[in-house]
Structure formats: structure tokens, C-alpha cells
Amino acid sequence: MTVIPLPTASTRGLLIGGKEIPAVSGRTTEDLDPRTGTPFVRVPAAEPADVQLAVDAAQEAFTGWATTAPSRRRQILNDAADLLEERVAEFTEIMTAETGGTRIWAAFNVHMAATLMRQAATMATSPTGSVLATDVPGEWSMAVREPAGVVAAFVPWNGPLILCARAIAVALATGNPVVIRPSEDGPITSGYFLADLLTEAGLPAGVVNVVTNDRADAPEVVAALVADLRVRRVNFTGSTPVGRIVGRLAGEHLTPAILELGGKNPIVVLDDADIAYAAAGVTVAKFMNSGQICMCVDRVIVQDSAYDAFTAAFLAKIATLGQGDPDDPHTLVGPLINDRAARRVAELVRDAVDKGANVLAGGGDADGAFYPATVLSDVTPDMRIYHEEVFGPVATLFRVATAEEAVDLANDTPYGLSSAVYTENGSRGLAVARLLRHGAVHVNDHSVSDEPQAPVGGVKDSGYGHFGSEWGAEFFTETRWITLADRHTTYPV
């Protein structure tokens, strides 16, 4: 079994056509360890010429991969999932050094990515069409789904292995080659690691390619990849401002896109909720990966009669959280991705406090890339944190009188990604869920809940389109209508 080397302070090349090569310009860029600010790995600083080479390789591999036996595609994905599960310790070391992710979060990334790969593998051998009714005597009429072509996958750093698997696994299962543009803050964990394992599992050269870039060159690299007419599908997970750019570029070229963007995710705790259970769920939903998950809760909305008990239980949970060193297996709140992110979170808290918010836990200034688990109350619409996605370990608590007020507050945002409701009355929970304008609503589970067989996507400013299972398979394929007529059909001329 080949062992992938730990790439600390080493250099990777662009992965194009099964080979690692330098950028055409010869330039490289550094990916830094957020704990120390020192280089973790150097990767090529690609430019549009490198993007063209990657798409060339993917397009060349397209026909061969699209016509590969479905059972073979399924086997490669399943073998890659097996390899992932053998590399938990290795991936954990890399992820901790590259993104500051905790050991708990790294292990979950491996588990979830392997599950996603296995679910995607089932799509390789799922039905690819249907026979249609027709009024033409002797004719067969069929709707068939075929691979769309080269897929451009933009993968973020925050849940890197999960989101890389989600971006490419169903695309591969349905016969498409991919070009991964990983995050500048996590090129190994959000691109190379999974590409390497797929290669080891038997994926042909050129079916997966990885293009990295310097942060300053991102706009032209993204534009070159989306604008290439051979790229027939685009998927992007990341911030709403960048998602708007990707969506606009895709629209200009009539390229279908999935955009999974930011969120201002609410959790509603109704007055009949199991308080201890809800407090535990909200704690996970807020502080896993230091709040740097797109589905993390920002607004915790609690009915008045449950507010004091919930707040006490929530603060007690926070007091026991492991915070600090991501190498400690008990740490849930480690560093943010860099010191800029930590300073931004501190600025959101400072703005809120200056305008009247109360700090119930944490608060204060950033310490490098670290910021403590924090809870604010008395947040009002004139504060930045009321509107902006936090993407850090800060929860805001809101007290409301009725379930109707809770729904109104939960929906008072341009975002609509994920949400949750805690209640001991299932019918009541479903009634509230129907009113929440979010792509996912979980009754008696938290907002970060995810399963590979479910449709994953947002509404409003949280994007459009869906990853996952049959929804992903439909997106990554073209539906065509084919008929076969009896050659003795009589034409009316």
C-alpha cells in the first residue's frame, strides 16, 4: 500500500493528467499553519494558462471515463472510501497543521467523506433513464441521462475533506471528469488528499485534476475555469459574495451551477423543549470547528418561559468545552483559519458590546488565530452581528414570547441555509419547520446535521441547487430524448 507523504513545508505540483507539474510561470505560493503562521506547504501559483492545461487533460479523459463500466466506477469510489478510513491518523495530522482543525473535526471529516463516497458510488449503477409513453405506433421513446462533461469544483477549507468529496464524488460516479480548485487556505485537505487516494484506488489519469493559485490570482483563475466552454458544470461552496461572482460567470456562459453559500442559521427552542438535550445540540451546532461550518447556528431563539433554564444549561455546557490546542483530543474550539478571521470575529463582538449587547461568556480580543467560545444576549438590528454571518465561535441569544415571533426572527435574514427546532411535540415542530425559509430544517436535531442521501442546498442568499444522491446525479448529467421509430412509419407527405 502506497503511503502519502506528510507534506509539511514541502512542495506539491499542479495535478494535471495524472502528473504533478509546476505552474507555467514557475511561481509558487505558501499555505500557512494557522497556529504558528509558518509555511505548511508550497503549491503552484496557477494562472489561466495552467487552467487550460487542466481542462485539456479532463476533456481528454472524458470519453474514456464516461464509457467506463458503471461497476468499475462504483468500485473505484468504494476503494477510495476504504483508503480514507485507513488514513484517519494521517489526515488528522495534516488537517490540524493546515487548517487548525481539531482532532474531533478531522476524524468526522474522514468518516463523513467516506460515507459520501459510498453513497455516491451507488449512483454509478442507478437507472439512467426511462421509457416514455408515445402516440407514434411502433416507436420507442426514451429519456436518458448521460454525463455532462468537465466539472469545475471549488472547494473551501472549513470542512475540507467532506466538501471535496461532496463536490466531486457524484460527478465521478456519473461519468464526469473534474478539475478541483481547492482553497488557498487548505490545498492539501480540500484537494490533493482525496485526489491522491482516488488515484491510488485506480482512477485513470486526467479524471481528477487539481489547480492551486495564489490568493491574489484567484479572480482570474476562477474566471478562466468557469469561462472555458468545455466546462459543463460548476459547483461552488463558500461565501455569498464570491458565490455571486461564480454564479454570474456561470450564467454568462450558460453553465449550470450549484452554489452552496453563507448562512445566518437559527435554532428555535420552544417552551416545551427538553432543555438539556437542546443545550447540548446547540453547543455542538455553534462550536464544532470553532463555528467555522456553513451550517453552524448563529441565532439561538428561545421562548420566554424556557429562556432562563436554557441559558443556564447552555453556559454550563460551554464552561466544560475543550478550548485551545487542536492537538488535544478533547478540544472542540481550536484556532480559526488565520488571525484575520479571529480579528474579524472580535470586531463583531466589540461592535455589539459597544451598542449594548451583554457578554454572557467569552468575549474580548483575539489571541492570534484563537478566539474563545462566546455568548451574547440583547443583540439588536443596529449591530453588525445581527446581520452578518459570524463564522466563528460566537452565539447570539434571543428571547421571544411566542413561536410566531421565533419564526419571524429566524426568517429575518437574506440567508436561508439550515435551521433547527427543539420541541417535545412533533406536530408542533413540523408546523414551525414548514414556516422556516431555509434549505434544511431539523426538528429535535441541530443545524449542522447532514446525510449523504439528502438534498443539501440553500435558498435566498444561501445559494441554489442541491448536492447529494439523486439530486446530484441529476445535476451532473444531461437529460436527452431519444426515439427509435419503426422504419415502416408512414409519413404524411
C-alpha positions, 0 to 999 in steps of 0.5 A: 500500500502506497503511503502519502507523504506528510507534506509539511513545508514541502512542495506539491505540483499542479495535478494535471493528467495524472502528473504533478507539474509546476505552474507555467510561470514557475511561481509558487505560493505558501499555505500557512499553519494557522497556529504558528503562521509558518509555511505548511506547504508550497503549491503552484501559483496557477494562472489561466494558462495552467487552467487550460492545461487542466481542462485539456487533460479532463476533456481528454479523459472524458470519453474514456471515463464516461464509457467506463463500466458503471461497476468499475466506477462504483468500485473505484469510489468504494476503494477510495472510501476504504483508503480514507478510513485507513488514513484517519491518523494521517489526515488528522495530522495534516488537517490540524497543521493546515487548517487548525482543525481539531482532532474531533473535526478531522476524524468526522471529516474522514468518516463523513467523506467516506460515507459520501463516497459510498453513497455516491458510488451507488449512483454509478449503477442507478437507472439512467433513464426511462421509457416514455409513453408515445402516440407514434405506433411502433416507436420507442421513446426514451429519456436518458441521462448521460454525463455532462462533461468537465466539472469545475469544483471549488472547494473551501477549507472549513470542512475540507475533506467532506466538501471535496468529496461532496463536490466531486464524488457524484460527478465521478460516479456519473461519468464526469471528469473534474478539475478541483480548485481547492482553497488557498487556505487548505490545498492539501485537505480540500484537494490533493488528499482525496485526489491522491487516494482516488488515484491510488484506488485506480482512477485513470489519469486526467479524471481528477485534476487539481489547480492551486493559485495564489490568493491574489490570482484567484479572480482570474483563475476562477474566471478562466475555469468557469469561462472555458466552454468545455466546462459543463458544470460548476459547483461552488461552496463558500461565501455569498459574495464570491458565490455571486461572482461564480454564479454570474460567470456561470450564467454568462456562459450558460453553465449550470451551477450549484452554489452552496453559500453563507448562512445566518442559521437559527435554532428555535427552542420552544417552551416545551423543549427538553432543555438539556438535550437542546443545550447540548445540540446547540453547543455542538451546532455553534462550536464544532470547528470553532463555528467555522461550518456553513451550517453552524447556528448563529441565532439561538431563539428561545421562548420566554418561559424556557429562556432562563433554564436554557441559558443556564444549561447552555453556559454550563455546557460551554464552561466544560468545552475543550478550548485551545490546542487542536492537538488535544483530543478533547478540544472542540474550539481550536484556532480559526483559519488565520488571525484575520478571521479571529480579528474579524470575529472580535470586531463583531463582538466589540461592535455589539458590546459597544451598542449594548449587547451583554457578554454572557461568556467569552468575549474580548480580543483575539489571541492570534488565530484563537478566539474563545467560545462566546455568548451574547444576549440583547443583540439588536438590528443596529449591530453588525452581528445581527446581520452578518454571518459570524463564522466563528465561535460566537452565539447570539441569544434571543428571547421571544414570547411566542413561536410566531415571533421565533419564526419571524426572527429566524426568517429575518435574514437574506440567508436561508441555509439550515435551521433547527427546532427543539420541541417535545411535540412533533406536530408542533415542530413540523408546523414551525419547520414548514414556516422556516425559509431555509434549505434544511430544517431539523426538528429535535436535531441541530443545524449542522446535521447532514446525510449523504442521501439528502438534498443539501442546498440553500435558498435566498442568499444561501445559494441554489441547487442541491448536492447529494444522491439523486439530486446530484446525479441529476445535476451532473448529467444531461437529460436527452430524448431519444426515439427509435421509430419503426422504419415502416412509419408512414409519413404524411407527405 
